[in-house]
Amino acid sequence: MTAIANNEKVTTISKEAEIVTLINVFEVEPENQQLLVDLLVKATEDTMYKLPGFISANIHKSKDGKWVTNYAQWRSVEDFKAIFQNPEALSHMPAIGKIAKSSPVLYEVCYTKNP
């Protein structure tokens, strides 16, 4: 099973999907939470979704205002790492880094349970 069916890019949480998942947790001051969300959405809409290997991005914000999480999926580790060679992608990072601390980690799905 793959996350890309009929050239559609969709978020798929499946042990069988041969993709890599970025879970990037950002710590942010509550007064900057929405600004961070807006910056991440802008980076995704302007650049990330156009890059080879991009599958999906899902931005979550905590109820307490202190956290934002980006759950993004890429076709491969190499596709994800290519972000850091892309000047347009890199141009979004300083503004984000000024208001938040991030902890990006790449994952693979190893278990899911659905009813």
TIRO-2110 file (N, C-alpha, C; in Angstrom, 1 decimal):
// TIRO-2110
0.8, -1.2, 0.0, N, 1, A
0.0, 0.0, 0.0, CA, 1, A
0.9, 1.2, 0.0, C, 1, A
0.6, 2.2, -0.8, N, 2, A
1.3, 3.5, -0.8, CA, 2, A
0.4, 4.6, -0.5, C, 2, A
1.0, 5.7, -0.1, N, 3, A
0.3, 6.9, 0.3, CA, 3, A
-0.2, 7.7, -0.9, C, 3, A
0.4, 7.4, -2.1, N, 4, A
0.0, 8.1, -3.3, CA, 4, A
-0.7, 7.1, -4.2, C, 4, A
-2.0, 7.3, -4.4, N, 5, A
-2.8, 6.5, -5.3, CA, 5, A
-3.4, 7.3, -6.4, C, 5, A
-3.2, 6.9, -7.6, N, 6, A
-3.7, 7.7, -8.7, CA, 6, A
-3.2, 9.1, -8.7, C, 6, A
-1.9, 9.3, -8.4, N, 7, A
-1.3, 10.6, -8.3, CA, 7, A
-1.9, 11.6, -7.3, C, 7, A
-2.7, 11.1, -6.4, N, 8, A
-3.3, 11.9, -5.3, CA, 8, A
-2.4, 11.9, -4.1, C, 8, A
-2.1, 13.0, -3.6, N, 9, A
-1.3, 13.1, -2.4, CA, 9, A
-2.2, 13.3, -1.2, C, 9, A
-2.2, 12.3, -0.3, N, 10, A
-3.1, 12.3, 0.8, CA, 10, A
-2.4, 11.8, 2.1, C, 10, A
-2.8, 12.3, 3.2, N, 11, A
-2.2, 11.8, 4.5, CA, 11, A
-2.7, 10.4, 4.7, C, 11, A
-1.7, 9.4, 4.9, N, 12, A
-2.0, 8.0, 5.1, CA, 12, A
-1.2, 7.6, 6.3, C, 12, A
-1.9, 7.1, 7.3, N, 13, A
-1.2, 6.5, 8.4, CA, 13, A
-1.3, 5.0, 8.4, C, 13, A
-0.3, 4.4, 7.8, N, 14, A
-0.4, 2.9, 7.6, CA, 14, A
1.0, 2.3, 7.7, C, 14, A
1.1, 1.2, 8.4, N, 15, A
2.4, 0.5, 8.5, CA, 15, A
2.9, 0.1, 7.1, C, 15, A
2.0, -0.2, 6.2, N, 16, A
2.4, -0.6, 4.9, CA, 16, A
2.8, 0.5, 3.9, C, 16, A
2.5, 1.7, 4.3, N, 17, A
2.9, 2.8, 3.4, CA, 17, A
4.4, 3.0, 3.4, C, 17, A
5.0, 3.1, 2.3, N, 18, A
6.5, 3.3, 2.2, CA, 18, A
6.8, 4.7, 2.1, C, 18, A
6.6, 5.4, 3.2, N, 19, A
6.9, 6.9, 3.3, CA, 19, A
7.6, 7.2, 4.6, C, 19, A
8.0, 8.4, 4.7, N, 20, A
8.7, 8.9, 5.9, CA, 20, A
7.8, 10.0, 6.5, C, 20, A
7.7, 10.0, 7.8, N, 21, A
6.8, 11.0, 8.5, CA, 21, A
7.7, 11.9, 9.3, C, 21, A
7.6, 13.2, 9.1, N, 22, A
8.2, 14.2, 9.9, CA, 22, A
7.2, 14.7, 11.0, C, 22, A
7.6, 14.5, 12.2, N, 23, A
6.9, 15.1, 13.3, CA, 23, A
7.8, 16.2, 13.9, C, 23, A
7.4, 17.4, 13.7, N, 24, A
8.2, 18.6, 14.2, CA, 24, A
7.4, 19.3, 15.2, C, 24, A
7.8, 19.2, 16.5, N, 25, A
7.1, 19.9, 17.6, CA, 25, A
7.8, 21.2, 17.9, C, 25, A
7.1, 22.3, 17.8, N, 26, A
7.6, 23.6, 18.1, CA, 26, A
7.1, 24.1, 19.4, C, 26, A
8.0, 24.7, 20.2, N, 27, A
7.6, 25.3, 21.4, CA, 27, A
7.6, 26.8, 21.1, C, 27, A
6.5, 27.5, 21.5, N, 28, A
6.2, 28.9, 21.2, CA, 28, A
5.5, 29.6, 22.3, C, 28, A
5.8, 30.9, 22.4, N, 29, A
5.0, 31.7, 23.4, CA, 29, A
3.6, 31.8, 22.9, C, 29, A
2.6, 31.7, 23.8, N, 30, A
1.2, 31.7, 23.4, CA, 30, A
0.8, 32.8, 22.5, C, 30, A
1.4, 34.0, 22.7, N, 31, A
1.1, 35.2, 21.8, CA, 31, A
1.6, 35.0, 20.4, C, 31, A
2.5, 34.1, 20.2, N, 32, A
3.0, 33.8, 18.8, CA, 32, A
2.5, 32.6, 18.2, C, 32, A
1.6, 31.8, 18.9, N, 33, A
1.2, 30.5, 18.3, CA, 33, A
0.5, 30.7, 17.0, C, 33, A
-0.4, 31.6, 16.8, N, 34, A
-1.1, 31.8, 15.6, CA, 34, A
-0.2, 32.3, 14.5, C, 34, A
0.8, 33.1, 14.8, N, 35, A
1.8, 33.6, 13.9, CA, 35, A
2.6, 32.4, 13.3, C, 35, A
3.0, 31.5, 14.2, N, 36, A
3.8, 30.4, 13.8, CA, 36, A
2.9, 29.5, 12.9, C, 36, A
1.7, 29.2, 13.3, N, 37, A
0.8, 28.5, 12.4, CA, 37, A
0.7, 29.1, 11.0, C, 37, A
0.6, 30.4, 11.0, N, 38, A
0.5, 31.1, 9.7, CA, 38, A
1.8, 31.0, 8.9, C, 38, A
2.9, 31.1, 9.5, N, 39, A
4.2, 30.9, 8.9, CA, 39, A
4.4, 29.5, 8.3, C, 39, A
4.0, 28.5, 9.0, N, 40, A
4.1, 27.1, 8.6, CA, 40, A
3.1, 26.9, 7.4, C, 40, A
1.9, 27.4, 7.5, N, 41, A
1.0, 27.3, 6.4, CA, 41, A
1.5, 28.0, 5.1, C, 41, A
2.1, 29.2, 5.3, N, 42, A
2.6, 29.9, 4.2, CA, 42, A
3.8, 29.1, 3.5, C, 42, A
4.7, 28.6, 4.4, N, 43, A
5.8, 27.8, 3.8, CA, 43, A
5.3, 26.6, 3.0, C, 43, A
4.3, 26.0, 3.6, N, 44, A
3.7, 24.8, 2.9, CA, 44, A
3.0, 25.2, 1.6, C, 44, A
2.2, 26.2, 1.6, N, 45, A
1.5, 26.7, 0.4, CA, 45, A
2.4, 27.3, -0.7, C, 45, A
3.4, 28.1, -0.2, N, 46, A
4.3, 28.7, -1.2, CA, 46, A
5.3, 27.8, -1.8, C, 46, A
5.8, 26.8, -1.0, N, 47, A
7.0, 26.1, -1.4, CA, 47, A
6.9, 24.6, -1.2, C, 47, A
6.7, 24.1, 0.0, N, 48, A
6.9, 22.7, 0.4, CA, 48, A
6.0, 21.8, -0.5, C, 48, A
4.8, 22.1, -0.7, N, 49, A
3.9, 21.2, -1.5, CA, 49, A
4.4, 21.0, -2.9, C, 49, A
5.2, 21.9, -3.4, N, 50, A
5.7, 21.9, -4.8, CA, 50, A
6.9, 21.0, -4.9, C, 50, A
7.6, 20.7, -3.8, N, 51, A
8.8, 20.0, -3.9, CA, 51, A
8.6, 18.5, -4.2, C, 51, A
9.6, 17.9, -4.9, N, 52, A
9.5, 16.5, -5.2, CA, 52, A
9.4, 15.6, -3.9, C, 52, A
8.5, 14.7, -3.9, N, 53, A
8.4, 13.8, -2.7, CA, 53, A
7.4, 14.3, -1.7, C, 53, A
6.9, 15.5, -1.7, N, 54, A
6.0, 16.0, -0.7, CA, 54, A
4.7, 15.2, -0.9, C, 54, A
4.1, 14.8, 0.3, N, 55, A
2.9, 14.1, 0.3, CA, 55, A
1.8, 14.9, 1.0, C, 55, A
2.1, 15.3, 2.2, N, 56, A
1.1, 16.1, 3.0, CA, 56, A
1.7, 16.8, 4.1, C, 56, A
1.0, 17.8, 4.6, N, 57, A
1.3, 18.5, 5.8, CA, 57, A
0.1, 18.7, 6.6, C, 57, A
0.2, 18.6, 7.9, N, 58, A
-0.9, 18.8, 8.9, CA, 58, A
-0.4, 19.5, 10.1, C, 58, A
-0.9, 20.7, 10.3, N, 59, A
-0.5, 21.6, 11.3, CA, 59, A
-1.5, 21.5, 12.5, C, 59, A
-1.0, 21.3, 13.7, N, 60, A
-1.8, 21.2, 14.9, CA, 60, A
-1.3, 22.2, 15.9, C, 60, A
-2.3, 22.9, 16.6, N, 61, A
-1.9, 23.8, 17.7, CA, 61, A
-2.5, 23.3, 19.0, C, 61, A
-1.7, 23.5, 20.0, N, 62, A
-2.2, 23.0, 21.4, CA, 62, A
-3.2, 24.0, 21.9, C, 62, A
-4.1, 23.5, 22.8, N, 63, A
-5.1, 24.3, 23.4, CA, 63, A
-4.5, 25.3, 24.4, C, 63, A
-3.3, 25.0, 24.9, N, 64, A
-2.7, 25.9, 25.9, CA, 64, A
-1.9, 27.0, 25.2, C, 64, A
-1.7, 27.0, 23.9, N, 65, A
-1.0, 28.0, 23.2, CA, 65, A
0.5, 27.9, 23.1, C, 65, A
1.0, 26.8, 23.7, N, 66, A
2.5, 26.7, 23.9, CA, 66, A
3.2, 25.8, 22.8, C, 66, A
2.4, 25.1, 22.0, N, 67, A
2.9, 24.1, 21.1, CA, 67, A
2.3, 24.2, 19.8, C, 67, A
3.0, 23.9, 18.7, N, 68, A
2.5, 23.7, 17.4, CA, 68, A
3.2, 22.5, 16.9, C, 68, A
2.5, 21.6, 16.2, N, 69, A
3.1, 20.4, 15.7, CA, 69, A
2.8, 20.3, 14.2, C, 69, A
3.9, 20.0, 13.4, N, 70, A
3.7, 19.8, 12.0, CA, 70, A
3.9, 18.3, 11.8, C, 70, A
2.9, 17.6, 11.3, N, 71, A
2.9, 16.2, 10.9, CA, 71, A
2.9, 16.2, 9.4, C, 71, A
4.1, 16.0, 8.8, N, 72, A
4.2, 16.0, 7.4, CA, 72, A
4.7, 14.7, 6.9, C, 72, A
4.3, 14.3, 5.7, N, 73, A
4.8, 13.1, 5.1, CA, 73, A
5.5, 13.3, 3.8, C, 73, A
6.6, 12.6, 3.6, N, 74, A
7.4, 12.7, 2.4, CA, 74, A
7.6, 11.3, 1.8, C, 74, A
7.9, 11.2, 0.5, N, 75, A
8.1, 9.9, -0.2, CA, 75, A
9.3, 9.2, 0.4, C, 75, A
10.4, 10.0, 0.8, N, 76, A
11.6, 9.3, 1.2, CA, 76, A
12.4, 10.3, 2.1, C, 76, A
13.3, 9.7, 2.8, N, 77, A
14.2, 10.5, 3.7, CA, 77, A
15.0, 11.5, 2.7, C, 77, A
15.4, 11.0, 1.6, N, 78, A
16.2, 11.8, 0.7, CA, 78, A
15.4, 13.0, 0.2, C, 78, A
14.1, 12.8, -0.1, N, 79, A
13.2, 13.9, -0.5, CA, 79, A
13.1, 14.9, 0.6, C, 79, A
12.9, 14.5, 1.8, N, 80, A
12.8, 15.4, 2.9, CA, 80, A
14.2, 16.2, 3.1, C, 80, A
15.3, 15.5, 3.1, N, 81, A
16.6, 16.2, 3.2, CA, 81, A
16.9, 17.2, 2.1, C, 81, A
16.3, 17.0, 1.0, N, 82, A
16.5, 17.9, -0.1, CA, 82, A
15.9, 19.3, 0.2, C, 82, A
15.0, 19.4, 1.1, N, 83, A
14.5, 20.7, 1.6, CA, 83, A
15.7, 21.7, 1.9, C, 83, A
16.7, 21.1, 2.6, N, 84, A
17.8, 21.9, 3.1, CA, 84, A
18.8, 22.3, 2.0, C, 84, A
18.6, 21.9, 0.8, N, 85, A
19.4, 22.3, -0.3, CA, 85, A
18.6, 23.3, -1.2, C, 85, A
17.3, 23.6, -0.8, N, 86, A
16.4, 24.4, -1.7, CA, 86, A
16.4, 25.8, -1.1, C, 86, A
16.9, 26.8, -1.8, N, 87, A
16.9, 28.2, -1.2, CA, 87, A
15.5, 28.7, -0.9, C, 87, A
14.5, 28.3, -1.7, N, 88, A
13.1, 28.8, -1.4, CA, 88, A
12.6, 28.2, -0.1, C, 88, A
12.8, 26.9, 0.1, N, 89, A
12.4, 26.3, 1.3, CA, 89, A
13.2, 26.9, 2.5, C, 89, A
14.5, 27.1, 2.4, N, 90, A
15.3, 27.6, 3.5, CA, 90, A
14.9, 29.1, 3.8, C, 90, A
14.3, 29.8, 2.9, N, 91, A
14.0, 31.2, 3.1, CA, 91, A
12.9, 31.4, 4.2, C, 91, A
12.1, 30.3, 4.4, N, 92, A
11.0, 30.4, 5.4, CA, 92, A
11.5, 30.1, 6.8, C, 92, A
12.6, 29.5, 6.9, N, 93, A
13.1, 29.0, 8.2, CA, 93, A
13.5, 30.1, 9.2, C, 93, A
14.2, 31.2, 8.8, N, 94, A
14.6, 32.2, 9.8, CA, 94, A
13.4, 32.8, 10.6, C, 94, A
12.3, 33.1, 9.9, N, 95, A
11.2, 33.8, 10.6, CA, 95, A
10.6, 32.8, 11.6, C, 95, A
10.6, 31.5, 11.3, N, 96, A
10.0, 30.5, 12.2, CA, 96, A
11.0, 30.3, 13.4, C, 96, A
12.3, 30.3, 13.1, N, 97, A
13.3, 30.1, 14.2, CA, 97, A
13.3, 31.3, 15.1, C, 97, A
12.9, 32.5, 14.7, N, 98, A
12.9, 33.6, 15.6, CA, 98, A
11.8, 33.5, 16.7, C, 98, A
10.8, 32.8, 16.5, N, 99, A
9.7, 32.8, 17.4, CA, 99, A
9.4, 31.4, 18.1, C, 99, A
10.2, 30.4, 17.6, N, 100, A
9.9, 29.0, 18.1, CA, 100, A
11.1, 28.2, 18.2, C, 100, A
11.1, 27.2, 19.1, N, 101, A
12.2, 26.2, 19.2, CA, 101, A
11.5, 24.9, 18.6, C, 101, A
12.3, 24.3, 17.7, N, 102, A
11.7, 23.1, 17.1, CA, 102, A
12.5, 21.8, 17.4, C, 102, A
11.8, 20.7, 17.3, N, 103, A
12.3, 19.4, 17.6, CA, 103, A
11.9, 18.5, 16.4, C, 103, A
12.5, 18.6, 15.2, N, 104, A
12.1, 17.7, 14.1, CA, 104, A
12.7, 16.3, 14.2, C, 104, A
11.8, 15.3, 14.0, N, 105, A
12.3, 13.9, 14.0, CA, 105, A
11.5, 13.2, 12.9, C, 105, A
12.3, 12.3, 12.2, N, 106, A
11.7, 11.5, 11.1, CA, 106, A
11.3, 10.2, 11.7, C, 106, A
10.1, 9.7, 11.3, N, 107, A
9.5, 8.5, 11.8, CA, 107, A
9.0, 7.6, 10.7, C, 107, A
8.8, 6.3, 11.0, N, 108, A
8.1, 5.4, 10.2, CA, 108, A
6.9, 4.8, 11.1, C, 108, A
5.8, 4.5, 10.5, N, 109, A
4.7, 4.0, 11.2, CA, 109, A
5.0, 2.5, 11.5, C, 109, A
4.9, 2.1, 12.8, N, 110, A
5.1, 0.7, 13.1, CA, 110, A
3.9, 0.0, 13.7, C, 110, A
2.8, 0.8, 14.0, N, 111, A
1.6, 0.1, 14.5, CA, 111, A
0.4, 1.1, 14.3, C, 111, A
-0.7, 0.6, 13.9, N, 112, A
-2.0, 1.3, 13.9, CA, 112, A
-3.1, 0.4, 14.3, C, 112, A
-4.1, 0.9, 14.9, N, 113, A
-5.3, 0.1, 15.3, CA, 113, A
-6.5, 0.9, 15.0, C, 113, A
-7.4, 0.4, 14.2, N, 114, A
-8.6, 1.0, 13.8, CA, 114, A
-9.7, 0.0, 14.2, C, 114, A
-10.9, 0.6, 14.5, N, 115, A
-12.0, -0.4, 14.8, CA, 115, A
-12.5, -1.2, 13.6, C, 115, A
END
